[in-house]
Amino acid sequence: MIFAESLGILLNAYEAKKMVNLRDLTQQELESFLASLGYPAYRGRQLYRWIFARRVSNFDKMTDLPQDLRTHLSRTAIIETPRIADSSPKALDGTRKYLFELGDGTYVETVFLPSSTAQTVCISTQVGCSLNCVFCATGRMGFYRNLTTAEIVNQIVEIEREEKIRISHVVFMGMGEPLCNFDAVMKAAHLLADPAGMGLSARHITISTIGIVPAIERIIHEGMPAKLAVSLHATNDEQRSQIVPVNKTYPLSLLMKTLRAYAHVTRYPITFEYILIKDLNDRPEDAAALPQLLRNIPAKLNLIRLHPTGCRFEPSPEERVEAFLKELRAAKLDATLRVSRGLECQAACGQLAPQEPRRKSPASDSIPTDLANLADDIQK
Ligand code: SF4
């Protein structure tokens, strides 16, 4: 898949004698880039394998590329890697949170979650987030900027290097709303799922959204090499708008209609996330409403405990969590209570927000998305 617009920008950067960051480019874009330097297409394919399949960022180590090409690349291009500014001590279950400093002095957090069956990384897609969900520490930061494709992929490459493992599963559930950074996120997903690229199985990549309807419609038409997860958190608009402000723009009826269309076209199941909040969405009538809300959707539901993030709500008491789960299972919903991982290092769901000094102010007036009709809606 070629992303012509981004390649055009990068070639312009090259012509302006700026360095091109090669981890931003697909195989076809690398072929075109090398063609623009006078090299045959197969050199682009070799370079692609070095950068993505072998995770090499030093041109000197790319031994099957001719010396003149390596010299040329070292003068015109880079494979930029972020600095690991900090990492938490490993939790008992192996969970560790990483703090990355990006090239412009902003920071993102990424969580490594190993288990006996999977090496998972939870990655960020934006510095901060504009959507301001009340239970989320990232939302309280405000929005700074979108990550580039290279910055998204580099979180995985650097954690692999640091932990000396290969990542098998990736969840786009860290800082930011992935579908508000649509093009960079989709390009990263394609690079991850490409057998000649990062080589992950598309079934092991999950993109999680709060419910950005125009972006889901775009996925219905364009496809996506990943599974979809949706943060639901409520069974009616009154509840949901209290905790997820973007629900006022994309209310539940519209969201569920779009998700039914997604399930119908793709035939893929959808994972729903539901944070249980005391006296807000954990009542028996909510448990009774959920199966109805999810009807005709091949769905799996993850219940999540509300983690401490400094918000005004309280977590559901344990007995109510158990009763809620029992009710859902009695209604034949595929529901589980997600184990909270990373609490010791403030890396659990909703807790990501770097404490590092921020050298920039939130870009509260910035457009947080490249989706044509979303920017105006979010300002409302
Ligand atoms: S939950 Fe997701 S969409 Fe909501 S504020 Fe946090 S990062 Fe943004």
Residues whose N, C-alpha, C, O or C-beta is under 5 A from the ligand:
A	BS01	SF4	C129 L131 N132 C133 C136 T138 G139 G174 M175 G176 E177 I210
